[in-house]
Amino acid sequence: MDKVEKAANSQGLKAFALGLGFDLFGVADVTRMRGDFLLEPETSGRFGLAVSLGKRLSDAALDDIVDHPTQIYFHQYRQMNFFLDRGALLVADHIQKQGFGSLAIAASQILDWDKQRAHLSHKHVGRAAGLGWFGRNNLLVNPELGARFRLVTVLTDMPLEPDAPLERDCGSCRACIRACPAEAINETREAFDHLACFEKLKEFRKKGYTTQFICGVCVRDCRGPKG
């Protein structure tokens, strides 16, 4: 299949996904990262492409956060997972009905709690799909939405035109550093203190703010370079 047909497939699939309510759409070549997937080799080896889908979070729910996650944000987080998972299933089904293979990956399903790993990293796929770059907060940052969105992934063998990663960074913005209640965010993503972040998440859960390990404080303040 030539490049024109691949581009047409990508545009058609993007229109379908946006029609479902997704705000971000990108295609990633994942052949080099399949070895990091926590999937059966036969499964991961079947798919060389991934569709990265993003949904914007509610500004009002994020703005409700002061220095810890709120019940409003927690409710949105759970409902967002339902939306992402259902939307990914519908996209995967749409691809399958066109005669190609597809597999929707859960938006939030941890398999290895010690290493905090899922079937795959949605943010790594999102970066490869051109949806953003890794910010100082260790999250994917989109030029329009900042970190105020969540991702889900559909693996596929449908011929699509891959997008290119964005060669950008957070520039002079340090809003997440100032906001982080765990003081886990530093000048570079590589200096992000995962342990400090996780300890703060456990503290929030112990205090009864949520029943999951979520925060949302740096997400609240990350509006991207334009924010």
MIMILO-792715 format. One record per residue: residue number from 1; residue in three letters; x, y, z of N, C-alpha, C in turn. Coordinates in Angstrom, 3 decimals, padded with zeros to 6 digits, m for minus. Each point is the difference from the previous one (the first is absolute). Layout:
<pts>
     n   res        nxx        nyy        nzz       caxx       cayy       cazz        cxx        cyy        czz
   NUM   ALA          X          Y          Z          X          Y          Z          X          Y          Z
...
</pts>
This chain:
<pts>
     n   res        nxx        nyy        nzz       caxx       cayy       cazz        cxx        cyy        czz
     1   MET    000.852   m001.199    000.000   m000.852    001.199    000.000    000.885    001.245    000.000
     2   ASP   m000.289    000.961   m000.892    000.869    001.157   m000.119   m000.314    001.049    001.067
     3   LYS    000.830    001.039    000.006   m000.093    001.032    001.038   m001.342    000.720   m000.035
     4   VAL   m000.543    000.220   m001.202   m001.276    000.704   m000.127   m001.118   m000.792    000.663
     5   GLU   m000.012   m001.305   m000.217   m001.036   m000.855    000.600    000.155   m000.064    001.515
     6   LYS    001.244   m000.056    000.464    000.238   m000.007    001.440   m000.498    001.302    000.634
     7   ALA    000.287    001.106   m000.665   m000.454    001.297    000.506   m001.519    000.071    000.025
     8   ALA   m000.637   m000.562   m001.018   m001.464   m000.007   m000.049   m000.569   m000.845    001.136
     9   ASN    000.627   m001.147    000.278   m000.434   m000.836    001.125    000.127    000.761    001.313
    10   SER    001.118    000.712    000.146    000.231    000.753    001.235   m001.035    001.098    000.170
    11   GLN   m000.294    000.724   m001.065   m000.979    001.081    000.077   m001.400   m000.529    000.306
    12   GLY   m000.342   m001.137   m000.612   m001.311   m000.587    000.269   m000.129   m000.468    001.432
    13   LEU    001.066   m000.617    000.515   m000.029   m000.484    001.377   m000.007    001.162    000.984
    14   LYS    000.739    001.055   m000.333    000.006    001.186    000.862   m001.391    000.614    000.079
    15   ALA   m000.668    000.113   m001.128   m001.351    000.564   m000.011   m000.952   m000.841    000.845
    16   PHE    000.158   m001.319   m000.081   m000.842   m000.896    000.807    000.266    000.225    001.486
    17   ALA    001.276    000.066    000.386    000.369    000.166    001.405   m000.462    001.347    000.555
    18   LEU    000.196    001.057   m000.762   m000.439    001.320    000.462   m001.521    000.051    000.098
    19   GLY   m000.668   m000.744   m000.865   m001.454   m000.073    000.065   m000.503   m000.679    001.263
    20   LEU    000.845   m000.850    000.598   m000.349   m000.661    001.253    000.192    000.927    001.205
    21   GLY    000.711    001.115   m000.217    000.235    000.933    001.099    001.451    000.145    000.406
    22   PHE    000.905   m000.719   m000.666    001.419    000.174    000.313    000.466    001.359   m000.497
    23   ASP    001.000    000.559    000.685    000.539    001.305   m000.358    001.358   m000.087   m000.691
    24   LEU    000.708   m001.093    000.223    001.329   m000.178   m000.581    000.072   m001.342   m000.723
    25   PHE    000.691   m000.014   m001.128    000.167   m001.209   m000.793    001.386    000.015   m000.632
    26   GLY    000.710   m001.101    000.115    001.299   m000.121   m000.644    000.311   m001.453   m000.263
    27   VAL    000.904   m000.239   m000.935    000.406   m001.362   m000.355    001.493   m000.142    000.251
    28   ALA    000.378   m001.061    000.682    001.397   m000.238    000.341    000.499   m001.310   m000.584
    29   ASP    001.216    000.020   m000.499    000.706   m001.226   m000.366    000.605   m000.551    001.292
    30   VAL   m000.470   m001.165    000.433    000.434   m000.540    001.293    000.886   m001.230   m000.144
    31   THR    000.535   m000.230   m001.183    000.797   m001.211   m000.210    001.219   m000.054    000.928
    32   ARG    000.565    001.156    000.323    001.198    000.011    000.839   m000.304   m000.054    001.492
    33   MET   m001.239    000.253    000.373   m000.325   m000.027    001.429   m000.795   m001.227    000.420
    34   ARG   m000.295   m000.894   m000.958   m000.811   m001.170    000.332    000.649   m000.908    001.041
    35   GLY    001.326    000.023    000.064    000.694   m000.839    000.981   m000.286    000.412    001.432
    36   ASP   m000.485    001.235    000.193   m000.318    000.487    001.341   m001.457   m000.251    000.379
    37   PHE   m000.808   m000.487   m000.945   m001.404   m000.267    000.292   m000.140   m001.213    000.908
    38   LEU   m000.921    000.048    000.936   m000.301   m001.162    000.842   m001.160   m000.768   m000.631
    39   LEU    000.281   m000.522   m001.201   m000.955   m000.787   m000.762    000.683   m001.278   m000.464
    40   GLU   m000.788   m000.988   m000.360    000.582   m001.214   m000.553    000.766    000.356   m001.268
    41   PRO    001.174   m000.601   m000.222    000.806    000.337   m001.181   m000.772   m000.114   m001.315
    42   GLU   m000.866   m001.011   m000.095   m000.773   m000.165   m001.228   m000.948    001.174   m000.216
    43   THR   m000.515    000.540    001.105   m000.927    001.120   m000.091    000.722    001.289   m000.358
    44   SER    001.041    000.341    000.761    000.720    001.249   m000.258    000.688   m000.031   m001.362
    45   GLY    000.466   m001.175   m000.411    000.680   m000.107   m001.286   m000.915    000.147   m001.190
    46   ARG   m001.279   m000.125    000.232   m000.974    000.093   m001.093   m000.251    001.436   m000.428
    47   PHE    000.182    000.922    000.924   m000.392    001.384   m000.266    001.215    000.924   m000.069
    48   GLY    000.148    000.673   m001.112    001.118    000.926   m000.153   m000.379    001.450    000.172
    49   LEU   m001.307    000.259    000.085   m000.483    001.372    000.148   m000.919    000.113    001.207
    50   ALA   m000.104    001.209    000.502   m000.916    000.264    001.110   m000.703    001.323   m000.237
    51   VAL   m001.279    000.012    000.281   m000.779    001.236   m000.059   m000.076    000.551    001.421
    52   SER    000.473    001.219    000.185   m000.036    000.660    001.304   m001.171    000.972    000.015
    53   LEU   m000.864   m000.149    000.992   m001.221    000.790    000.096   m000.015    000.766    001.320
    54   GLY   m000.310    001.278   m000.065   m000.001    000.820    001.208   m001.317    000.706    000.227
    55   LYS   m000.360    000.154    001.274   m001.217    000.715    000.391    000.351    001.078    001.011
    56   ARG   m000.479    001.209   m000.265    000.262    001.131    000.890   m000.734   m000.171    001.324
    57   LEU    000.689    000.340    001.092   m000.611   m000.011    001.317   m000.814    001.278    000.211
    58   SER   m000.935   m000.052    000.920   m000.825    001.159    000.327    000.828    001.058    000.729
    59   ASP    000.019    001.206   m000.544    000.706    001.092    000.669   m000.573    000.255    001.387
    60   ALA   m001.329   m000.039    000.120   m000.635    000.288    001.287    000.375   m001.032    001.049
    61   ALA    000.076   m001.285   m000.405    000.369   m001.061    000.949    001.439    000.173    000.465
    62   LEU    000.886    000.400   m000.913    001.395    000.222    000.374    000.147    001.247    000.863
    63   ASP   m000.739    001.032   m000.335    000.097    001.247    000.763   m000.561   m000.141    001.411
    64   ASP   m000.753   m001.072    000.252   m000.528   m000.278    001.337    001.103   m000.473    000.947
    65   ILE    001.124   m000.457   m000.575    001.126   m000.518    000.786    000.789    001.172    000.593
    66   VAL    000.359   m000.118    001.272    000.874    000.988    000.640    001.378   m000.616    000.225
    67   ASP    000.115   m000.875    001.007    001.297   m000.637    000.263   m000.098   m001.511    000.126
    68   HIS   m001.156   m000.544   m000.373   m000.182   m001.453    000.011   m001.191   m000.333   m000.903
    69   PRO   m000.100   m001.254   m000.446   m001.126   m000.369   m000.866   m001.325    000.108    000.749
    70   THR   m001.035    000.403   m000.720   m001.327    000.145    000.591   m000.907   m001.131   m000.468
    71   GLN   m001.142   m000.142    000.642   m000.965   m001.009   m000.415   m000.551    000.307   m001.395
    72   ILE   m000.109    001.275   m000.331   m000.450    000.369   m001.335    000.999   m000.477   m001.050
    73   TYR    001.284    000.255    000.258    001.036   m000.443   m000.938    000.055   m001.521   m000.057
    74   PHE   m000.136   m000.665    001.127    000.019   m001.459    000.049   m001.136   m000.579   m000.831
    75   HIS   m001.175    000.595    000.104   m001.141   m000.462   m000.795    000.304    000.181   m001.490
    76   GLN    000.556    001.170   m000.357    000.329    000.223   m001.404    001.034   m001.016   m000.498
    77   TYR    000.982   m000.298    000.846    001.052   m000.954   m000.375   m000.605   m001.366   m000.325
    78   ARG   m000.912   m000.460    000.834   m000.632   m001.301   m000.243   m000.876    000.036   m001.240
    79   GLN   m000.784    001.049   m000.155   m000.862    000.104   m001.176    000.819    000.140   m001.279
    80   MET    001.140    000.667    000.092    000.874    000.126   m001.156    000.533   m001.360   m000.432
    81   ASN    000.329   m000.845    000.971    000.447   m001.352   m000.333   m001.083   m000.768   m000.752
    82   PHE   m001.250    000.158    000.442   m001.109   m000.668   m000.692   m000.105    000.500   m001.437
    83   PHE    000.093    001.318   m000.176   m000.089    000.574   m001.342    001.139   m000.503   m000.887
    84   LEU    001.222    000.059    000.518    001.159   m000.407   m000.782   m000.078   m001.467   m000.403
    85   ASP   m000.359   m000.851    000.950   m000.062   m001.429   m000.300   m001.098   m000.310   m001.010
    86   ARG   m001.164    000.603    000.184   m001.092   m000.250   m000.946    000.345    000.556   m001.384
    87   GLY    000.571    001.214   m000.025    000.372    000.593   m001.274    001.041   m000.817   m000.735
    88   ALA    000.991   m000.513    000.733    001.036   m000.824   m000.617   m000.594   m001.287   m000.569
    89   LEU   m000.940   m000.588    000.726   m000.667   m001.209   m000.497   m000.771    000.286   m001.291
    90   LEU   m000.651    001.156   m000.063   m000.751    000.355   m001.198    000.931    000.258   m001.182
    91   VAL    001.132    000.637    000.244    000.977    000.223   m001.065    000.571   m001.336   m000.478
    92   ALA    000.332   m000.880    000.956    000.528   m001.320   m000.361   m001.025   m000.795   m000.800
    93   ASP   m001.258    000.094    000.385   m001.063   m000.700   m000.713   m000.162    000.565   m001.410
    94   HIS    000.101    001.312   m000.127   m000.099    000.654   m001.308    001.104   m000.502   m000.931
    95   ILE    001.202   m000.122    000.533    001.128   m000.503   m000.789   m000.240   m001.452   m000.401
    96   GLN   m000.454   m000.802    000.954   m000.233   m001.421   m000.264   m001.053   m000.202   m001.084
    97   LYS   m001.039    000.819    000.012   m001.064   m000.114   m000.996    000.494    000.324   m001.407
    98   GLN    001.156    000.673   m000.080    000.591    000.290   m001.299    000.990   m001.076   m000.430
    99   GLY    000.080   m001.069    000.805    000.812   m001.150   m000.381    001.414   m000.009    000.534
   100   PHE    000.292    000.848    000.967    001.351    000.060    000.556    000.001   m000.393    001.477
   101   GLY    001.175   m000.319    000.514    000.131   m000.378    001.397    000.079    001.221    000.897
   102   SER   m000.488   m000.135    001.218    000.052    001.117    000.949   m000.133   m000.536    001.416
   103   LEU    000.554    000.739    000.936   m000.088   m000.374    001.414   m000.010    001.262    000.844
   104   ALA   m001.094    000.217    000.720   m000.100    001.147    000.909    000.694   m000.338    001.316
   105   ILE    000.831    000.910    000.471    000.729   m000.181    001.261   m000.635    000.880    001.076
   106   ALA   m000.277   m000.575    001.156   m000.664    000.733    001.081    000.744    001.282    000.356
   107   ALA   m000.750    001.043    000.279    000.581    001.301    000.319    000.752   m000.014    001.331
   108   SER   m000.490   m000.767    000.958    000.610    000.019    001.333   m000.114   m001.380    000.642
   109   GLN    000.933   m000.866   m000.319    000.007   m001.359    000.552    001.443   m000.383    000.310
   110   ILE    000.383    000.096    001.253    001.371   m000.301    000.413    000.177   m001.510    000.148
   111   LEU    001.054   m000.523   m000.623    000.316   m001.425    000.097    001.146   m000.259    000.971
   112   ASP    000.953    000.915    000.063    001.160   m000.124    000.878    000.004    001.196    000.945
   113   TRP   m000.537   m000.202    001.219   m000.128    001.115    000.941    001.345    000.488    000.516
   114   ASP    000.967   m000.899    000.145    001.317    000.407    000.484    000.656    000.994   m000.958
   115   LYS   m000.143   m000.250   m001.291    000.619    000.865   m001.000   m001.008    000.936   m000.660
   116   GLN   m001.274   m000.062    000.459   m001.048    000.856   m000.538   m000.086   m000.111   m001.526
   117   ARG   m000.126   m001.252   m000.474   m000.028   m000.232   m001.440   m001.327   m000.606   m000.439
   118   ALA   m000.455    000.438   m001.163   m001.213   m000.525   m000.609    000.377   m000.813   m001.237
   119   HIS   m000.996   m000.370   m000.812    000.298   m000.753   m001.220    000.974    000.767   m000.893
   120   LEU   m000.145    001.314   m000.005    000.906    000.877   m000.732   m000.116    001.399    000.581
   121   SER    000.908    000.855   m000.385   m000.027    001.382    000.478   m000.768    000.857   m001.007
   122   HIS   m001.178    000.458    000.398   m000.799    000.835   m000.895    000.723    001.306   m000.324
   123   LYS    000.744    000.533    000.967    000.663    001.279   m000.269    001.180   m000.169   m000.960
   124   HIS    000.688   m001.155    000.042    001.071   m000.235   m000.964   m000.573   m000.164   m001.406
   125   VAL   m001.117   m000.706   m000.091   m000.666   m000.131   m001.294   m000.476    001.365   m000.483
   126   GLY   m000.575    000.797    000.914   m000.474    001.326   m000.349    001.115    000.900   m000.501
   127   ARG    001.159   m000.100    000.639    001.140    000.799   m000.462    000.405   m000.424   m001.405
   128   ALA    000.096   m001.311   m000.236    000.378   m000.494   m001.323   m001.027    000.391   m001.054
   129   ALA   m001.259    000.195    000.429   m001.078    000.371   m000.915   m000.098    001.506   m000.212
   130   GLY    000.915    000.763    000.583    000.032    001.437   m000.224   m000.989    000.811    000.810
   131   LEU   m000.513   m000.578    001.093   m001.002    000.716    000.793    000.609    000.915    001.060
   132   GLY    001.286   m000.103    000.235    000.620    000.843    001.002    001.417   m000.414    000.298
   133   TRP    000.578    000.610    001.023    001.354   m000.304    000.440   m000.030   m000.274    001.496
   134   PHE    001.058   m000.601    000.517    000.076   m000.272    001.434    000.392    001.279    000.732
   135   GLY   m000.870    000.410    000.923    000.264    001.206    000.766    000.824   m000.282    001.241
   136   ARG    000.313    001.050    000.725    000.740   m000.146    001.253   m000.791   m000.836    001.014
   137   ASN   m001.325    000.001   m000.147   m000.865   m000.750    000.915   m000.101   m001.482   m000.361
   138   ASN    000.795   m000.431   m000.999    000.040   m001.400   m000.432   m001.294   m000.421   m000.709
   139   LEU   m000.818    000.963   m000.384   m001.227   m000.266   m000.737    000.167    000.469   m001.446
   140   LEU   m000.895   m000.466   m000.857    000.002    000.477   m001.375   m000.666    001.374   m000.019
   141   VAL    000.647    000.958   m000.636   m000.497    001.369   m000.073   m000.346    000.321   m001.454
   142   ASN   m001.234    000.396   m000.219   m000.480    000.347   m001.328    000.067    001.521   m000.178
   143   PRO    000.359    000.495   m001.192    000.140    001.455   m000.169   m001.279    000.791    000.236
   144   GLU   m001.153   m000.632   m000.176   m001.267    000.697    000.206   m000.627   m000.271    001.365
   145   LEU    000.133   m001.231    000.491   m000.689   m000.410    001.231    000.913   m000.105    001.214
   146   GLY    001.288    000.171   m000.188    000.905   m000.254    001.113   m000.080   m001.471    000.372
   147   ALA   m000.073   m000.285    001.305   m000.154   m001.384    000.460   m001.448   m000.304    000.364
   148   ARG   m000.922    000.881   m000.369   m001.411   m000.135    000.392   m000.764   m000.942   m000.937
   149   PHE    000.484   m001.191   m000.155   m000.664   m001.004   m000.818    000.470   m001.381    000.438
   150   ARG   m000.750   m001.025   m000.438    000.405   m001.375    000.282   m000.024   m000.789   m001.298
   151   LEU    000.754   m001.090   m000.011    000.233   m000.764   m001.213   m000.457   m001.442    000.088
   152   VAL   m000.244   m000.577   m001.168   m000.236   m001.429   m000.125    000.585   m000.419   m001.350
   153   THR    000.252   m001.287   m000.182    000.697   m000.494   m001.186   m000.740   m001.145   m000.657
   154   VAL    000.009   m000.012   m001.330   m000.501   m001.127   m000.784    001.129   m000.483   m000.898
   155   LEU    000.433   m001.232    000.181    001.001   m000.600   m000.874   m000.682   m000.503   m001.263
   156   THR    000.699    000.072   m001.128   m000.635   m000.417   m001.244    001.029   m000.383   m001.059
   157   ASP   m000.463   m000.774   m000.990    000.798   m000.269   m001.190   m000.620    000.673   m001.228
   158   MET   m000.979    000.872    000.241   m000.612    000.755   m001.087    001.051    000.926   m000.622
   159   PRO    000.116    000.039   m001.319    000.979    000.896   m000.626   m000.354    001.464    000.264
   160   LEU    000.830    000.678    000.770   m000.222    001.399    000.355    001.295    000.771   m000.185
   161   GLU   m000.121    001.310   m000.118    001.169    000.860   m000.130    000.436    000.466    001.390
   162   PRO    001.187   m000.455    000.493    000.436    000.401    001.345    000.295    001.497    000.085
   163   ASP   m000.262    000.563    001.167    000.353    001.388    000.264    001.418    000.058    000.563
   164   ALA    000.559    001.186    000.016    001.361    000.188    000.517   m000.047    000.616    001.389
   165   PRO    000.924   m000.385    000.884    000.050    000.602    001.339    000.248    001.507   m000.094
   166   LEU   m000.536    000.741    000.976    000.223    001.442    000.062    001.351    000.285    000.643
   167   GLU    000.807    000.775   m000.668    001.303    000.369    000.551   m000.145    001.333    000.731
   168   ARG   m000.642   m000.066    001.170   m000.241    001.193    000.788    000.268   m000.299    001.476
   169   ASP   m000.052    001.031    000.833    000.121   m000.202    001.439   m000.811    001.079    000.713
   170   CYS    000.107    000.032    001.311   m000.819    000.919    000.802    000.548    001.422    000.043
   171   GLY    001.154    000.217   m000.603    000.562    001.344   m000.019    000.258    000.539    001.392
   172   SER   m000.467    001.194    000.254    000.249    000.652    001.292   m001.070   m000.314    001.039
   173   CYS   m001.029   m000.751   m000.369   m001.086   m000.292    000.946    000.473   m000.948    001.101
   174   ARG   m000.268    000.384    001.240    000.339   m000.820    001.163   m001.166   m000.071    000.981
   175   ALA   m001.201    000.136   m000.527   m001.195    000.010    000.845   m000.137   m001.287    000.791
   176   CYS    000.333   m001.131   m000.611   m000.149   m001.279    000.699    000.979   m000.135    001.162
   177   ILE    001.190    000.574   m000.148    000.989   m000.057    001.081   m000.532    000.721    001.227
   178   ARG   m000.570    001.170   m000.224   m000.533    000.790    001.114   m001.213   m000.666    000.636
   179   ALA   m000.769   m000.721   m000.779   m001.257   m000.561    000.493    000.151   m001.324    000.737
   180   CYS    000.986   m000.798   m000.356    000.091   m001.381    000.492    000.040   m000.095    001.525
   181   PRO   m000.977   m000.650    000.619   m000.028   m000.111    001.464    001.046   m000.964    000.537
   182   ALA    000.561   m000.830   m000.865    001.019   m000.962    000.427    001.412    000.498   m000.262
   183   GLU    000.116    001.169   m000.653    001.292    000.539   m000.422    000.772   m001.039   m000.817
   184   ALA   m000.751   m000.729   m000.830    000.601   m001.077   m000.798    000.473    000.476   m001.363
   185   ILE   m000.443    001.197   m000.423    000.305    000.489   m001.347    001.205    000.927    000.038
   186   ASN    000.930   m000.240   m000.917    001.229    000.778   m000.063    000.183    000.580   m001.401
   187   GLU    001.164    000.520   m000.269    000.256    000.693   m001.263   m000.136   m000.902   m001.224
   188   THR    000.344   m001.263    000.151   m000.079   m000.920   m001.135   m000.903   m001.172    000.331
   189   ARG   m000.541   m000.600   m001.031   m000.843   m001.178    000.193    000.804   m001.137    000.630
   190   GLU    001.280   m000.107   m000.372    000.847   m001.066    000.525    000.198    000.121    001.508
   191   ALA   m000.145    001.211    000.526    000.180    000.237    001.441   m001.303   m000.144    000.778
   192   PHE   m001.073   m000.381   m000.685   m001.287   m000.185    000.683    000.135   m001.074    001.073
   193   ASP   m000.486    000.289    001.215    000.115   m000.915    001.134   m001.253   m000.881    000.076
   194   HIS    000.065   m001.158   m000.636   m001.148   m000.910   m000.043   m000.428   m000.448    001.393
   195   LEU    000.987   m000.288    000.855   m000.311   m000.485    001.342   m000.735    001.054    000.819
   196   ALA    000.470    001.240   m000.050   m000.659    001.083    000.744   m001.433    000.187   m000.484
   197   CYS   m000.183   m000.081   m001.308   m001.346    000.135   m000.569   m000.903   m001.117    000.507
   198   PHE    000.490   m001.241   m000.062   m000.823   m001.140    000.397   m000.316    000.038    001.488
   199   GLU    000.946    000.439    000.814   m000.249    000.108    001.437   m001.109    001.017    000.285
   200   LYS   m000.027    001.082   m000.764   m001.046    000.997    000.170   m001.356   m000.565   m000.434
   201   LEU   m000.014   m000.783   m001.069   m001.236   m000.637   m000.452   m000.534   m000.949    001.071
   202   LYS    000.889   m000.741    000.636   m000.412   m000.904    001.074   m000.550    000.784    001.184
   203   GLU    000.597    001.154    000.273   m000.478    000.858    001.089   m001.414    000.508   m000.307
   204   PHE   m000.226    000.440   m001.229   m001.326    000.475   m000.397   m001.046   m001.106    000.151
   205   ARG    000.388   m001.203   m000.394   m000.938   m001.129    000.100   m000.278   m000.334    001.465
   206   LYS    001.027    000.028    000.831   m000.158   m000.308    001.422   m000.907    001.016    000.682
   207   LYS    000.061    001.252   m000.449   m000.840    001.049    000.589   m001.428   m000.045   m000.516
   208   GLY   m000.269   m000.866   m000.959   m001.360   m000.185   m000.485   m000.436    000.945   m001.096
   209   TYR    000.952    000.723   m000.589   m000.374    000.905   m001.088   m000.495   m000.795   m001.219
   210   THR    000.650   m001.142   m000.272   m000.379   m000.890   m001.097    000.249   m001.427    000.453
   211   THR   m000.427   m000.951   m000.812    000.326   m001.402    000.260    000.977   m000.523   m001.045
   212   GLN    000.535    000.912   m000.818    001.005   m000.356   m000.985    001.194    000.923    000.156
   213   PHE    001.112   m000.387   m000.599    001.217    000.794    000.100   m000.008    001.103   m001.061
   214   ILE   m000.703    001.090    000.295   m000.052    001.129   m000.920    000.219    001.295    000.771
   215   CYS    000.391    001.039   m000.733    000.249    001.292    000.632   m000.710    001.109   m000.769
   216   GLY    000.550    000.389   m001.163   m000.632    001.016   m000.831    000.510    001.413    000.207
   217   VAL    000.852    000.232    000.989    000.442    001.364    000.287    000.850    000.558   m001.140
   218   CYS    000.996   m000.766   m000.458    000.846    000.516   m001.090   m000.772    000.025   m001.310
   219   VAL   m000.971   m000.908   m000.165   m000.843    000.016   m001.200   m000.797    001.314   m000.029
   220   ARG   m000.504    000.395    001.156   m000.771    001.246    000.109    000.788    001.188   m000.522
   221   ASP    001.287    000.076    000.337    000.806    001.170   m000.332    000.737   m000.110   m001.330
   222   CYS   m000.066   m001.164   m000.656    000.698   m000.180   m001.276   m000.945    000.271   m001.145
   223   ARG    000.056    001.230   m000.523   m000.877    000.407   m001.107    000.771    000.108   m001.306
   224   GLY    001.260   m000.432   m000.007    000.798    000.080   m001.204    000.654    001.360   m000.142
   225   PRO    000.911    000.146   m000.954    000.729    001.261   m000.181   m000.898    001.209   m000.235
   226   LYS   m001.207   m000.227   m000.536   m000.909    001.115   m000.249   m000.822    000.366    001.229
   227   GLY    000.082   m000.837    001.079   m000.897    000.174    001.121    000.370    001.085    000.935
</pts>
